[in-house]
Amino acid sequence: MTNESRKIQEWLIDLRDRQQLRQDEVDKKSRDLGARISQSYLSQLERGIKPLASLGGERMDVLRRIYAVSPEEWAARTGLSIATPTAAPSQTLSPVPSLHRVPVIGLASAGAPVSDEEDERIIGWEYPTDSEYRPHMLCLEVDGESMNNGDADGMRHGDRLYVDPTDMQLQENKIYVVHLHGNGIVVKRARRLGTDWWLFSDNTDYKPTRPDEATVIGRVYYHQPRGKRL
């Protein structure tokens, strides 16, 4: 198996995990959408026994929709574009951008650097393109609903955040990962009230805190799976 094939295999497993779906549930959803992907076939895709391209355009598009991935991200991750009725059959491949493999760790481990690829704190992998990647970036998985304000762009439990640990200077309305002294690592939005800085949750059920009660770990500059630069 090539390195690119392994990346696609890991990405497919990660997508299903993030949607909290079992293989048999993907099977059922695909049947409901009119292009079945059997549990057995999905298992072979995830184990690298069958290549993703073997799905064909219609079933590939169904899998993409089940996993809530845009056609653009699908093409960027896999090198396979989703066929459309007007597309020529030979135009199924698109250029693969340069991807970077970055470990995903939970918020609780955000304060310490990952030592190697066998680090037990690694809970998954992200593959940012050159435009999303930054040297020394952290990729953290959201724990809880403190930054979910109910909007479509809200940060939900299980979403992933790209964090720049070299950017720690508070800026108005920017989002940061901070270590609250005695209360763990959380995500907060910086707001200036008069001459004082405060750190707020977007979910108003959580109370604000002062920066002198926290240590900034880095600024959040990208939000997955929303595909939104912050």
C-alpha positions in Angstrom: 0.0 0.0 0.0 1.4 3.4 -1.0 1.6 6.3 1.5 -1.1 8.2 -0.3 -3.5 5.2 -0.2 -2.8 4.8 3.5 -3.7 8.5 4.1 -7.0 8.0 2.3 -7.7 4.9 4.2 -7.1 6.6 7.6 -9.2 9.6 6.4 -12.2 7.5 5.6 -12.1 5.8 9.0 -11.7 9.2 10.7 -14.7 10.7 8.8 -17.0 7.8 9.8 -15.8 8.1 13.5 -16.5 11.9 13.4 -20.0 11.2 12.2 -20.4 8.6 14.9 -21.5 6.0 12.5 -21.1 2.2 12.4 -20.3 0.5 9.1 -23.8 -1.0 9.0 -25.3 2.5 9.6 -23.4 3.8 6.6 -24.8 0.8 4.6 -28.3 1.8 5.5 -27.9 5.5 4.8 -26.4 4.7 1.4 -29.4 2.5 0.5 -31.7 5.3 1.5 -29.8 7.6 -0.8 -30.2 5.2 -3.7 -26.6 3.9 -4.2 -25.8 1.2 -1.7 -22.3 0.8 -0.2 -22.5 -2.5 1.7 -20.9 -2.9 5.1 -18.6 -5.5 3.6 -17.5 -3.2 0.8 -16.9 -0.3 3.2 -14.8 -2.6 5.4 -12.6 -3.4 2.4 -12.2 0.3 1.6 -11.2 1.1 5.2 -8.7 -1.8 5.2 -7.2 -0.8 1.9 -8.3 -4.0 0.2 -10.3 -2.1 -2.4 -9.2 1.3 -3.8 -11.6 4.2 -3.3 -11.9 4.8 -7.0 -13.6 1.4 -7.3 -16.8 2.9 -5.8 -17.5 4.8 -9.0 -18.9 8.3 -9.2 -22.4 7.8 -8.0 -21.6 5.7 -4.9 -18.6 8.0 -4.1 -20.9 11.0 -4.1 -23.2 9.2 -1.7 -20.4 8.4 0.7 -19.2 12.0 0.5 -22.7 13.3 1.3 -23.0 10.8 4.3 -19.7 12.1 5.7 -20.6 15.8 5.1 -17.6 16.5 2.9 -17.6 19.1 0.2 -16.7 18.1 -3.4 -13.7 20.4 -3.2 -12.4 18.8 0.0 -13.1 15.3 -1.4 -11.0 16.0 -4.5 -8.2 17.6 -2.4 -8.0 14.7 0.0 -8.4 11.8 -2.5 -7.4 13.1 -5.9 -10.8 11.9 -7.2 -13.4 14.4 -8.3 -17.1 13.6 -8.1 -18.4 12.9 -11.5 -21.3 15.2 -12.7 -23.7 14.5 -15.6 -21.8 17.0 -17.8 -18.4 15.7 -17.0 -16.6 13.6 -19.5 -15.9 10.0 -18.2 -12.2 10.5 -18.6 -12.2 13.6 -16.4 -12.3 11.8 -13.0 -8.9 12.8 -11.6 -7.9 16.2 -10.4 -4.4 17.3 -9.2 -3.6 16.3 -5.6 -2.3 19.3 -3.6 0.6 19.0 -1.2 -0.8 17.7 2.2 0.8 17.7 5.6 0.2 15.0 8.2 -0.5 16.6 11.6 -1.5 14.6 14.7 -4.8 15.4 16.5 -4.8 15.6 20.2 -7.5 16.3 22.7 -7.8 19.6 24.5 -6.6 18.1 27.8 -3.2 17.4 26.2 -2.8 20.7 24.3 -0.2 22.2 26.7 2.5 19.7 26.0 4.1 18.9 22.6 3.5 15.6 21.0 6.8 13.6 21.2 6.4 11.2 18.3 3.9 9.3 16.1 3.5 6.7 18.8 2.4 9.2 21.4 -0.6 7.8 23.2 -2.3 11.2 23.2 -2.8 11.1 19.5 -6.5 10.5 18.7 -6.4 10.9 14.9 -4.7 12.8 12.0 -5.5 15.8 9.9 -4.1 16.5 6.4 -4.0 20.3 5.9 -3.0 21.6 2.5 -0.2 24.1 2.1 -2.6 27.0 2.4 -3.9 25.7 5.8 -0.6 24.4 7.2 1.6 26.4 9.5 5.0 25.2 11.0 4.6 24.1 14.6 0.8 24.2 14.3 -1.4 22.2 16.8 -4.5 20.4 15.8 -7.0 20.0 18.7 -10.3 18.3 19.0 -13.1 20.2 20.6 -14.4 18.8 23.9 -17.8 20.0 25.0 -20.2 22.7 23.8 -18.8 25.9 25.4 -18.1 27.5 22.0 -21.4 26.3 20.3 -23.8 29.3 20.1 -26.3 27.4 18.1 -25.3 29.0 14.7 -24.3 26.9 11.7 -20.7 28.0 12.2 -20.6 27.2 15.9 -17.8 25.0 17.3 -19.3 21.6 18.2 -18.0 18.7 20.3 -15.7 16.7 18.1 -14.8 19.5 15.6 -11.1 20.2 15.0 -9.2 23.4 15.4 -5.9 24.4 13.8 -3.9 26.4 16.4 -0.9 28.7 15.9 1.1 28.5 19.1 3.4 31.4 18.0 0.4 33.8 18.0 -0.5 34.4 21.6 -1.1 38.2 21.6 -4.8 38.8 22.4 -6.8 40.4 19.6 -10.4 41.6 19.6 -12.9 38.9 18.8 -10.2 36.3 18.0 -10.4 32.7 19.4 -7.7 31.2 21.6 -6.9 27.9 23.3 -6.0 28.8 26.9 -5.0 27.0 30.1 -7.3 28.1 32.8 -5.4 27.9 36.0 -6.8 25.0 38.0 -9.5 24.3 35.5 -7.9 22.7 32.4 -7.5 23.7 28.8 -10.4 25.4 27.0 -11.3 27.5 23.9 -12.3 31.1 24.5 -12.9 34.3 22.5 -11.0 37.4 23.5 -13.1 40.6 24.0 -12.0 44.0 25.2 -14.3 45.8 27.7 -13.0 49.3 28.3 -9.4 48.9 29.2 -9.6 45.3 30.3 -9.4 42.0 28.3 -11.9 39.2 29.0 -12.2 35.6 27.7 -15.7 34.6 26.7 -17.4 31.4 25.6 -19.7 31.8 22.6 -22.2 29.6 24.6 -23.7 32.1 27.1 -24.2 29.3 29.6 -20.5 29.6 30.5 -19.2 32.5 32.4 -16.3 34.7 31.2 -12.8 34.7 32.8 -10.0 37.2 33.0 -6.7 36.6 31.1 -4.7 36.8 34.3 -6.4 33.6 35.3 -5.2 31.8 32.2 -2.2 31.0 30.0 -2.6 31.4 26.3 -1.5 28.4 24.3 -2.2 29.7 20.8 -4.7 31.4 18.5 -7.3 29.3 16.5 -6.9 30.2 12.8 -8.9 27.4 11.1 -12.0 25.4 12.0 -12.8 21.9 10.6 -15.1 20.5 9.4 -16.6 23.9 8.7 -13.7 24.7 6.4 -13.6 28.2 7.8 -10.6 30.5 8.3 -10.8 32.5 11.5 
